[in-house]
Amino acid sequence: MVITVILFLAVLAVLIFVHELGHFIVAKLCGVRVDEFCVGFPPRIVSFKKGETQYSIGLIPFGGFVKIFGENPDEESLRGQDSARSFTSVSKWKQTSILLSGIFFNLLFAWILISISFMFGSIVPIGEETLKYADYIKNPQIIITQVMPDSVAQKIGLRTGDSLIKVISDGKQYGTDDPKDISIAQIQEAISSNKNTPLEIFYNRNGELLMATATPMEALTSSTSSTSTPVIYEVKNGDTLNAIAVKYGFSNYKTAGIVSVPSGDLDLIMPGDLITIRNANNISTSTETAKDNINKKIIGIYMENVGVVKLNPVLAFWEGGKITALNSKKVITSLYDLIKNSFFGKADFSQVTGPVGIAGMINQTRFFGFSYFLGFIALISINLGIINLVPFPALDGGRVLFVAIEAVMRKEIKPVVANILNMVGFSLLILLMIVLTFKDVTGLIK
């Protein structure tokens, strides 16, 4: 728990520092006075002044700011002695550059982190998308990407990031001492065909070879009666999430409660994936559906076939840029869909998480190694940058919208109006953070 909190606060501090550093540097370059550079929100626990700028660290770690003279207009910045160095006194393109610089620095930072991860050796899923890295892939292995709560796997001590080496089921050995000699299909066969005898699971954790024994549990517990716990469904050839939902009497995968898949991408499922139908306790499984799944065994893990890709600096920088652009596009698309669906009451907020949820994910990624950890921090940095693009008061995108309106109208927005809108927007953002934190905490309690 302590490590999780420390990691989260460290990552948050770095990302906020990078974002605000962008505003700080560009404001200085544009000749605008910067009164304070603060990581975190007041009350201030550390503060010192160098030149005209005060540098501070706030007690509340969920944010930060650069106090740019005139960004929130007042009498001094509009008509005071130093008004020529006010944010409102510089050209619109300079104002826009200052406002967007934090976002740019977040994306640039993500690019650098992803590039570094490739240089050190980045863990990537092995599939069609990674064929271009075929000559660079080393140490192919199967790792556990998720351990289901209260599952057999959790009870025997398996963890996210463990590398599976071999499995012995009913006296038959699947795989060898070499991790590349076993496949996900073999592991699934060893588990699902087990005749209620203890499995011997050999795995690697941080370079140490370990072994655990487990007796798999049935994927479905009843063929006709209503279940009291979520159903685990094994994906078959030709399945889609909606098709799976229909089998269980739901109209679509959202009503069935399917909110995640092993790959993390709801548009991508593969045969052998284990899908959790969370609302199964509200329906009765049909005899036909149950027959298809009867005797299927699971231990409660998601797996992925991965390898380590290590690239030279030039290629790492090139690929890092491409992945940054691709992930940025995905974040923009997801955010757009969420906002659009919110207006029609169709938004799915189950995958939206707050500080507590992010802290848990950061803690999980450390088990996959340094390079994977860097890649995940890069993804958070991209999300932070893109979210700030939203044209909402208090966010950088909202301030850019004000500048655009002023440019079109050729008239300044009244300072009192801009300040009130930004204050309201900031208050709503804090409220949203509190709601998301409550959601994350209640999710952990459940």
C-alpha positions, -999 to 999 in steps of 0.1 A, spaced: 0 0 0 28 24 9 47 16 -23 15 22 -43 10 57 -27 46 67 -31 47 56 -68 14 73 -76 24 106 -60 58 105 -77 43 98 -111 17 125 -106 43 150 -95 64 144 -125 35 146 -150 23 178 -134 58 193 -134 62 185 -171 28 200 -180 34 232 -160 70 234 -172 56 238 -207 35 268 -197 64 283 -177 90 281 -205 67 293 -233 54 322 -211 90 333 -204 99 330 -241 68 352 -250 79 379 -225 51 373 -201 58 375 -163 54 343 -143 46 349 -107 45 314 -93 53 278 -104 36 253 -80 34 215 -81 3 205 -61 -24 227 -46 -21 249 -15 -15 250 14 22 253 4 46 231 23 77 243 5 82 278 -11 111 300 -22 115 329 -46 141 332 -73 140 363 -95 104 374 -100 90 338 -97 80 320 -66 85 282 -67 62 261 -45 51 225 -36 15 222 -24 2 198 2 -26 185 -21 -9 165 -48 -38 162 -73 -28 191 -95 -5 221 -100 -4 255 -116 17 282 -131 5 317 -121 9 337 -152 5 374 -147 -28 385 -163 -41 351 -172 -69 358 -147 -72 395 -155 -74 421 -128 -68 459 -125 -30 455 -120 -26 433 -151 -48 454 -173 -36 489 -163 -8 485 -138 28 494 -140 39 461 -154 8 456 -177 30 454 -208 42 420 -195 7 408 -189 -8 377 -206 -36 399 -219 -11 423 -235 6 398 -259 -8 387 -292 -35 360 -295 -11 336 -311 13 340 -282 -16 335 -257 -26 303 -276 10 291 -276 13 295 -238 -20 278 -232 -13 248 -255 24 244 -244 15 222 -214 -4 198 -236 25 198 -261 50 190 -233 28 161 -221 28 145 -255 65 152 -260 73 136 -226 52 106 -236 72 103 -269 105 104 -250 93 78 -224 81 54 -251 114 58 -271 134 52 -239 114 21 -232 122 7 -267 159 14 -261 159 -5 -228 137 -32 -242 99 -28 -242 75 -57 -235 50 -59 -265 22 -84 -273 33 -108 -300 8 -108 -329 2 -94 -364 8 -58 -353 43 -67 -340 55 -86 -371 75 -56 -381 95 -61 -350 101 -98 -358 139 -94 -360 140 -75 -327 118 -97 -305 136 -115 -278 126 -137 -249 91 -147 -260 70 -158 -230 35 -159 -216 28 -135 -188 -2 -132 -165 -19 -98 -173 -46 -101 -147 -56 -123 -117 -93 -124 -110 -103 -115 -74 -112 -145 -52 -100 -169 -79 -80 -201 -76 -50 -183 -90 -52 -155 -64 -55 -181 -36 -23 -199 -47 -3 -167 -50 -1 -161 -87 4 -124 -96 2 -100 -125 35 -101 -143 44 -138 -135 58 -156 -165 43 -191 -171 69 -218 -179 51 -251 -179 21 -269 -165 16 -305 -155 -20 -317 -156 -32 -353 -149 4 -364 -153 9 -348 -187 34 -320 -191 27 -290 -212 58 -270 -222 94 -274 -211 119 -255 -190 122 -230 -219 94 -204 -217 91 -202 -255 80 -238 -258 46 -233 -243 16 -216 -258 -16 -200 -244 -36 -228 -261 -16 -255 -243 -21 -238 -209 -58 -235 -216 -60 -271 -226 -41 -282 -194 -66 -263 -173 -99 -270 -190 -93 -307 -195 -81 -313 -160 -99 -341 -141 -101 -324 -107 -65 -333 -99 -40 -307 -87 -23 -288 -115 14 -281 -111 21 -246 -124 57 -236 -129 64 -199 -133 91 -172 -132 89 -142 -109 117 -117 -110 142 -143 -122 131 -169 -96 116 -202 -107 85 -210 -85 59 -237 -85 23 -237 -72 -5 -264 -72 -41 -256 -80 -73 -275 -87 -93 -256 -114 -129 -247 -108 -159 -250 -132 -165 -221 -154 -203 -226 -151 -218 -240 -119 -253 -247 -131 -270 -256 -164 -305 -245 -156 -307 -224 -125 -299 -187 -120 -263 -181 -110 -254 -161 -79 -220 -150 -92 -208 -136 -126 -203 -162 -154 -169 -168 -170 -173 -174 -207 -145 -188 -230 -145 -170 -264 -149 -193 -294 -141 -187 -331 -165 -162 -346 -177 -148 -313 -183 -111 -307 -191 -94 -274 -227 -88 -286 -231 -124 -298 -219 -136 -264 -244 -113 -246 -272 -125 -268 -265 -161 -258 -272 -151 -222 -304 -133 -230 -290 -97 -232 -295 -72 -260 -258 -61 -261 -225 -66 -242 -231 -35 -221 -263 -48 -206 -245 -81 -200 -220 -62 -179 -190 -70 -201 -168 -40 -194 -133 -54 -201 -114 -80 -221 -79 -95 -217 -64 -73 -245 -79 -41 -229 -96 -33 -263 -133 -40 -264 -131 -43 -302 -106 -71 -300 -113 -105 -285 -97 -138 -294 -106 -174 -291 -97 -187 -257 -102 -153 -240 -121 -156 -207 -150 -130 -206 -168 -121 -174 -205 -116 -177 -212 -96 -146 -249 -94 -148 -254 -132 -152 -269 -133 -117 -300 -116 -132 -307 -143 -158 -309 -181 -162 -286 -198 -185 -301 -220 -212 -294 -257 -213 -278 -253 -247 -255 -225 -236 -245 -244 -205 -239 -276 -224 -214 -257 -246 -195 -246 -215 -200 -275 -191 -168 -291 -178 -148 -260 -188 -123 -253 -161 -105 -221 -151 -81 -208 -125 -89 -172 -130 -61 -156 -150 -58 -136 -182 -26 -143 -202 -8 -127 -231 20 -139 -253 47 -112 -252 83 -105 -262 109 -79 -254 116 -55 -283 149 -36 -280 156 -10 -307 185 13 -316 180 49 -306 170 61 -341 144 34 -346 132 37 -310 126 74 -315 108 68 -348 86 41 -333 80 61 -301 66 89 -322 43 66 -341 29 50 -310 25 84 -293 4 95 -323 -16 63 -324 -24 64 -287 -33 101 -288 -58 93 -316 -73 65 -295 -76 87 -265 -93 115 -285 -117 91 -301 -126 75 -267 -130 109 -250 -152 122 -279 -174 91 -277 -178 95 -240 -187 132 -242 -211 126 -271 -228 97 -255 -232 116 -222 -256 140 -239 -278 111 -249 -275 92 -216 -257 64 -232 -222 70 -218 -204 40 -201 -185 54 -172 -174 20 -159 -140 24 -175 -135 59 -162 -112 60 -132 -99 85 -107 -68 89 -86 -73 57 -66 -79 36 -97 -49 51 -115 -27 44 -84 -37 7 -85 -29 5 -122 5 21 -117 12 -4 -89 3 -33 -112 26 -21 -141 57 -22 -119 55 -60 -120 61 -60 -158 95 -42 -156 109 -8 -160 102 -4 -197 66 -14 -194 62 10 -164 76 39 -186 51 30 -214 22 32 -190 34 65 -176 36 77 -212 -1 67 -217 -11 87 -186 8 117 -199 -11 114 -232 -44 112 -214 -35 142 -192 -26 163 -223 -57 153 -244 -81 159 -215 -67 194 -211 -77 200 -248 -114 198 -239 -129 232 -243 -142 234 -207 -136 263 -184 -105 259 -162 -89 235 -186 -64 247 -212 -88 240 -240 -115 262 -223 -90 291 -221 -81 286 -257 -118 288 -265 -120 322 -247 -90 334 -268 -107 322 -300 -139 340 -291 -121 372 -284 -102 370 -317 -135 365 -337 -154 391 -318 -125 415 -317 -135 423 -282 -122 411 -248 -144 389 -226 -151 408 -194 -125 397 -168 -152 391 -142 -171 368 -166 -139 348 -175 -129 344 -139 -163 333 -127 -165 307 -155 -131 294 -147 -139 291 -110 -171 273 -118 -153 249 -142 -126 243 -116 -151 235 -89 -169 210 -112 -136 193 -120 -128 190 -83 -163 175 -78 -158 151 -106 -125 140 -90 -142 134 -57 -170 113 -74 -144 92 -93 -124 87 -61 -156 75 -43 -163 52 -72 -128 37 -71 -129 32 -33 -163 16 -33 -151 -7 -62 -122 -18 -40 -145 -25 -10 -168 -46 -32 
